[in-house]
Amino acid sequence: MEKDFTLRPATLSDAHAIAEVQVAVWQSAYRDILPAALIERMSVADRENGWSKILTAYAESGRGAVFVAEQSDAIVGFLSCGDQRDDDLMAAFPGEFSAIYVADSAQRQGIGRALMGEGARALKAMGHGAAALWVLSENAGARGFYQALGGFISAERIDTRGDDGLNEIAYGWADLGEICAI
């Protein structure tokens, strides 16, 4: 089956479309996991501002990358990656997949796998042989996806402040070569 999407490095002009995908996926994927008020606070304008800053910082430093997936001339997914930001994971997993989102309409078409492969190759080019990411514990779909890609549970964060569903699990890949082959 031939893929009907393309991947490319994101540019600053993609910030709005990336924000739209992120907000839409948050609204669908987390509606039964996170409090409605938390989901409603995320806006496209705020996320566009955030992604503009991230894209600018990565372009200036060379220490991160964002890739977008396009289908029918529209951005339907994205992945960002760079240096590990979590001190507890840094020694074993110096690279980090910091975000991956694929629009509901574009899921189960190989886009997520292809984005992870691009991210892994970018992390290797930055000198990272291993990487990890954080996912909400209750996000069974994402957890299954990471496990199918060979990720293994490497850490856990329990939110002790309340019952808001913010427990997280880190999935790690000790050898990014496995994902690079995707």
C-alpha positions as CSV (number, residue, x, y, z in Angstrom):
1,M,0.0,0.0,0.0
2,E,1.4,3.3,-1.1
3,K,1.4,6.1,1.6
4,D,-0.8,9.1,0.8
5,F,1.1,11.5,3.1
6,T,4.4,13.3,3.0
7,L,6.7,14.3,5.9
8,R,8.9,17.4,6.0
9,P,10.7,19.6,8.5
10,A,8.3,22.2,10.0
11,T,8.8,25.9,9.3
12,L,7.7,28.9,11.4
13,S,4.8,29.3,9.0
14,D,3.5,25.9,10.2
15,A,3.0,27.0,13.8
16,H,-0.8,27.7,13.3
17,A,-1.5,24.4,11.7
18,I,0.5,22.5,14.3
19,A,-1.5,24.3,17.0
20,E,-4.7,23.4,15.4
21,V,-3.8,19.7,15.2
22,Q,-2.6,19.7,18.9
23,V,-5.7,21.3,20.2
24,A,-8.1,19.1,18.2
25,V,-6.2,15.9,19.3
26,W,-6.3,17.1,23.0
27,Q,-10.0,17.7,22.8
28,S,-10.7,14.2,21.4
29,A,-7.9,12.0,23.0
30,Y,-8.1,13.5,26.5
31,R,-11.8,14.2,26.9
32,D,-12.4,11.2,29.1
33,I,-9.0,11.4,30.8
34,L,-8.5,15.1,31.9
35,P,-10.8,17.6,33.5
36,A,-12.9,19.5,30.9
37,A,-11.7,22.8,32.3
38,L,-8.1,21.9,31.6
39,I,-8.9,20.9,28.0
40,E,-10.9,24.0,27.4
41,R,-8.0,26.2,28.5
42,M,-5.9,25.1,25.6
43,S,-6.4,27.4,22.7
44,V,-5.0,27.5,19.2
45,A,-3.7,31.0,19.7
46,D,-1.7,30.1,22.8
47,R,-0.4,26.9,21.2
48,E,0.6,28.8,18.0
49,N,2.6,31.2,20.2
50,G,4.2,28.3,21.9
51,W,5.1,26.5,18.7
52,S,6.4,29.7,17.2
53,K,8.8,30.0,20.1
54,I,9.8,26.3,19.9
55,L,10.4,26.4,16.1
56,T,12.5,29.5,16.4
57,A,14.6,28.1,19.3
58,Y,15.2,24.9,17.5
59,A,16.2,26.7,14.3
60,E,18.6,28.9,16.3
61,S,20.2,26.1,18.4
62,G,20.1,23.1,16.1
63,R,19.2,21.1,19.3
64,G,15.7,20.0,18.3
65,A,13.5,19.3,15.3
66,V,9.8,19.4,14.4
67,F,8.4,17.4,11.5
68,V,5.0,17.7,10.0
69,A,2.9,15.2,8.1
70,E,0.8,16.5,5.2
71,Q,-2.1,14.9,3.5
72,S,-4.1,16.6,0.8
73,D,-2.1,19.8,1.3
74,A,-3.0,20.0,5.0
75,I,-0.9,19.3,8.1
76,V,-2.5,16.3,9.8
77,G,0.3,15.4,12.3
78,F,3.5,16.5,13.8
79,L,6.4,15.4,16.0
80,S,8.9,17.4,18.0
81,C,12.1,16.0,19.5
82,G,15.4,17.2,21.0
83,D,17.6,17.0,24.0
84,Q,16.1,15.3,27.1
85,R,14.6,17.8,29.5
86,D,13.9,15.4,32.4
87,D,16.9,15.1,34.8
88,D,15.8,11.6,35.9
89,L,15.8,10.3,32.3
90,M,18.8,12.1,31.0
91,A,21.5,9.5,31.8
92,A,19.8,6.6,30.1
93,F,17.8,8.5,27.5
94,P,19.6,11.7,26.4
95,G,17.1,12.3,23.6
96,E,13.4,13.1,24.0
97,F,10.3,12.8,21.8
98,S,8.6,15.9,23.3
99,A,5.3,15.8,21.3
100,I,3.6,13.6,18.7
101,Y,0.0,14.3,17.5
102,V,-1.9,12.9,14.6
103,A,-5.4,14.1,13.7
104,D,-8.1,11.6,14.3
105,S,-9.0,11.5,10.6
106,A,-5.3,10.5,9.8
107,Q,-4.7,7.9,12.4
108,R,-3.9,4.3,11.6
109,Q,-2.3,5.2,8.2
110,G,1.3,4.9,9.2
111,I,1.8,8.6,9.9
112,G,2.7,8.2,13.6
113,R,5.2,5.5,12.8
114,A,6.7,7.6,10.0
115,L,7.0,10.6,12.3
116,M,8.7,8.5,15.0
117,G,11.2,7.3,12.4
118,E,12.0,10.9,11.3
119,G,12.3,11.9,14.9
120,A,14.6,9.0,15.7
121,R,16.9,9.9,12.8
122,A,17.0,13.5,13.9
123,L,17.9,12.5,17.4
124,K,20.7,10.3,16.2
125,A,22.0,13.1,14.0
126,M,22.1,15.2,17.2
127,G,24.2,12.5,18.8
128,H,21.5,10.7,20.8
129,G,21.4,6.9,20.6
130,A,18.5,6.5,23.1
131,A,15.4,8.6,23.8
132,A,12.2,8.6,25.9
133,L,8.9,10.3,26.1
134,W,6.1,10.9,28.6
135,V,2.5,9.9,28.1
136,L,-0.5,10.1,30.4
137,S,-1.0,6.7,32.2
138,E,-4.6,6.5,31.1
139,N,-3.9,7.1,27.4
140,A,-4.2,3.5,26.4
141,G,-4.1,4.1,22.7
142,A,-0.9,6.0,22.8
143,R,0.7,3.5,25.2
144,G,-0.2,0.7,22.8
145,F,1.4,2.6,20.0
146,Y,4.6,3.2,21.9
147,Q,4.8,-0.5,22.9
148,A,4.2,-1.6,19.3
149,L,7.3,0.5,18.4
150,G,9.4,-1.3,21.0
151,G,9.2,1.3,23.7
152,F,9.4,0.0,27.3
153,I,8.3,1.6,30.6
154,S,11.3,3.3,32.1
155,A,9.8,5.7,34.7
156,E,6.5,6.8,36.3
157,R,5.3,10.1,37.7
158,I,2.4,10.0,40.1
159,D,0.5,13.2,40.7
160,T,0.0,13.5,44.4
161,R,-1.8,16.8,44.3
162,G,-5.2,15.5,43.4
163,D,-7.4,13.3,41.3
164,D,-6.9,15.1,38.0
165,G,-5.5,12.2,35.9
166,L,-2.0,13.6,35.4
167,N,-0.1,10.5,36.2
168,E,2.4,9.8,33.5
169,I,4.6,6.9,32.3
170,A,7.9,7.3,30.4
171,Y,8.5,5.0,27.5
172,G,12.1,4.6,26.5
173,W,14.1,3.3,23.5
174,A,17.6,2.2,24.4
175,D,18.6,1.9,20.8
176,L,17.0,4.4,18.4
177,G,18.3,2.4,15.5
178,E,15.2,0.2,15.8
179,I,12.9,3.2,15.2
180,C,15.2,4.6,12.5
181,A,14.4,1.6,10.4
182,I,10.8,2.5,10.2
